């Protein structure tokens, strides 16, 4: 498969993932995750798909708003697996009480591995290799 076509398809998925996160739609986010996904947090914790979805739901409960953007650092395609390293910046506004909100910024570097199942790309592995919060 041509790398430019793969990148174009994966970029479209990332736009949908970003939108799902911004709309706090766990189902739309999880749609792009394979059932056997391993998600590794920066602290080394490994989550399966249902655990990740539950954690995201808990996180969304305290969020007033979220915006996220990313760019690809590098990518490769080998043995039907598309691997990419991206840098992501997310800004969240968390509700502390009824009136007050707190702004938090998180910058991460993430390694995604994607595999095409039929006509759809699914993330089979996500690893957060770096996480900075301020």
ABEGO torsion letter per residue (X at the ends): XBAAAAAAAAAAAAAAAAAAAAAGBAAAAAAABBAABBBBBAAGBBBBAAAAAAAAAAAAAABABBBBBBBBABBBBBGGBBBBBBBBBBBBBBBABAABBBBBBBBBBBBBBBBBBEABBBBABBBBABBBBX
